Amino acid sequence: MPGSTEICILGSRELTEPFRGVGLAAAITDADSVLERAVELGQGSYKIVFYAEEYYPLLREFLLRRGGGVFPTFIPIPSVGDGERYATQRLRELIKKAIGVDVYWEAK
């Protein structure tokens, strides 16, 4: 895969193309093969793998088995529009864990 050897984007062609345009590596996938692609990327030399948040339910068990402190780090990218907002929830958890306080503000 051409592009950065440290960062990869896992997702549909529509998601990955803008990132490829700025030189990042891309792993194009769909829901049927996302787990297989994530396992492949997990054994590679990437430091960070960003993935489309709609794939989180399909990757959840894989990500939990990996635990923390293992490269690459898998980070969800928020989706446009309505959805489960897995990426936002995960970022909120990480911030709370890092500083000990939930500082996320939600508009009502």
C-alpha positions in Angstrom: 0.0 0.0 0.0 1.5 3.3 -1.0 1.6 6.2 1.5 2.8 6.7 5.0 4.4 3.7 6.7 3.1 4.7 10.1 -0.6 5.6 9.5 -3.3 3.8 7.6 -6.9 4.4 7.0 -9.3 1.4 7.0 -12.6 1.9 5.3 -14.5 2.4 2.1 -13.0 4.0 -1.0 -15.1 7.1 -0.3 -13.6 7.4 3.2 -10.0 6.6 2.3 -9.5 8.6 -0.9 -9.1 12.0 0.8 -6.5 10.6 3.2 -4.6 9.0 0.3 -4.6 12.4 -1.3 -2.4 13.7 1.5 -0.1 10.7 1.4 -1.5 8.3 4.0 -1.8 4.6 3.3 -5.3 3.2 2.7 -6.8 -0.2 3.2 -10.1 -0.3 1.2 -12.6 -2.7 2.7 -16.3 -3.3 3.2 -18.3 -4.8 6.1 -17.8 -8.3 4.8 -14.0 -8.2 5.0 -13.2 -5.5 7.5 -12.2 -8.0 10.3 -9.8 -9.8 8.0 -8.2 -6.5 6.8 -7.9 -5.3 10.5 -6.1 -8.5 11.5 -3.7 -8.1 8.5 -3.1 -4.5 9.5 -2.6 -5.4 13.1 0.3 -7.6 12.1 1.9 -4.9 10.0 4.3 -2.1 10.7 1.7 0.7 11.1 1.6 2.8 14.3 -1.9 4.0 13.9 -4.9 2.6 12.0 -7.9 4.9 11.7 -11.1 3.1 10.8 -14.7 4.1 9.9 -16.7 4.1 13.1 -19.6 2.1 11.6 -17.2 -0.9 11.6 -16.8 -0.8 15.4 -19.4 -3.4 16.1 -17.7 -5.8 13.7 -14.2 -5.1 15.2 -15.2 -4.9 18.9 -14.0 -8.4 19.9 -10.8 -8.1 17.9 -10.0 -4.7 19.5 -10.8 -6.0 23.0 -8.5 -9.0 22.5 -5.7 -6.8 21.4 -5.7 -4.8 24.7 -3.7 -1.6 25.2 -0.1 -0.8 24.5 0.1 -2.7 21.3 0.9 -1.2 17.9 -0.9 -0.3 15.8 -3.4 1.6 17.8 -6.9 1.4 16.2 -8.8 4.7 16.3 -12.4 5.2 15.0 -13.1 8.1 12.7 -16.5 9.8 13.4 -19.0 9.4 10.6 -21.0 12.1 9.0 -24.7 12.2 9.9 -26.7 10.2 12.4 -25.4 7.0 13.9 -24.2 5.4 17.0 -21.3 7.8 17.4 -18.8 5.1 18.5 -15.9 7.4 17.8 -17.2 10.2 19.9 -18.0 7.8 22.8 -14.5 6.2 22.6 -12.7 9.6 22.5 -14.8 10.7 25.5 -13.7 7.5 27.4 -10.1 8.1 26.6 -10.1 11.7 27.7 -11.9 10.8 31.0 -9.3 8.0 31.6 -6.4 10.4 30.8 -7.4 13.3 33.1 -9.9 11.6 35.5 -12.8 13.9 34.6 -15.5 13.8 32.0 -15.1 17.2 30.3 -17.2 16.4 27.2 -19.9 19.0 26.7 -23.1 18.1 24.8 -25.4 20.7 23.3 -29.0 20.2 24.2 
